[in-house]
Amino acid sequence: MVSLVVCSVQPWLVRAHSSLVVCGVQPWQLRTHAFIGGVWCTALATENPTPELLLEKPHGRSEPLISRSMWRHVIVQGCYQLFWLFLIIYGAPAHIPAYK
């Protein structure tokens, strides 16, 4: 399944990369978007529905798409990533001889 996603994304990535460089879009943005899209599609395609999920009632139009627990996970993950980002940016140069 993963090789299928990679094979289908690669030709599109090459064509889009060459055209977007002319338009001024950074190539890393395209690679990041393609990678996340491929991972997302793979995750959606490989998860089988459970019987409990199939028996649930449909959700209403006014209900939020992201629940409170999802928001909590997003915020905690964001704080975790910011911690490591700041540690690498501001803490690592103190331990690297080239930056002293």
Secondary structure, 3 states (H helix, E strand, C coil): CHHHHHHHHHHHHHHHHHHHHHHCCCHHHHHHHHHHHHHHHHHHHHCCCCHHHHHCCCCCCCCCCCCHHHHHHHHHHHHHHHHHHHHHHHHHHHHCHHHC
